[in-house]
């Protein structure tokens, strides 16, 4: 999984570097497929149907713009100056899955958008710090929630992280809210995808006909994710 995670990190970094105004989001999908093949991996999302979805996802890359939080489908939408573009990608390497996401601010983004991205990234690493052998899922959720609420933002309702390994989505669900000491215990050898999804508004989300999730009030959202191994020596981020 560390080998696969490194490949995923390189692909995602390359995709983030080419995001620019005037580019249609389906162009990122084309590049994603090329890079995944070059890395010797298999797309994890292509034709995958997650729980609660109406149909299988038709692409290798989720591209979610502004108020779309996650599961955005690449399309003819042309990226504009000031957009927040969320890139969420999963790959399979030697039978094991990795999953990671970044938010890219395009051109001249607002100060509030910059702060939203920083807080979401900070929340991710606050959660990762709690991914310790002997801690609980509630410790991770609380660290994320506390970081987000302290900044006067909201966690996106119902959207969570997850266990990952031989399947893309495995137990346990990794919530972005929680209470210290509550929930399942974390043990060395577990691997989880931690992914705070944060919004400027109240956090309510709706599911669209294409299975993407967007903020109910139209407010901006950001998303960062890493695949993280829990070890006796602390958390190891596998998708850096």
Buried (B, 14 or more C-beta within 10 A) or exposed (E): BBEBBBBBBBBBEBBBEEBEEEBBBBBBBBBBBEBBEEBEBBBBBBEBEEEEEEEEBBBBBBBBBBBBBBBBBBBEBEBBEBBBBBBBBBBBBEEBBBBBBBBBBBEEBEEEBEBBBEBBBBBBBBBBBBBBBEBBBBBBBBBBBBBBBEBEBBBBBEBBBBBBBEEBBBEBBBBBBBEBEEBBEBEEEBBBBBBBBBBBBEBBBEBBEBBBBBBBBEBBBBBBBBBBBBBEEEBBBBBB
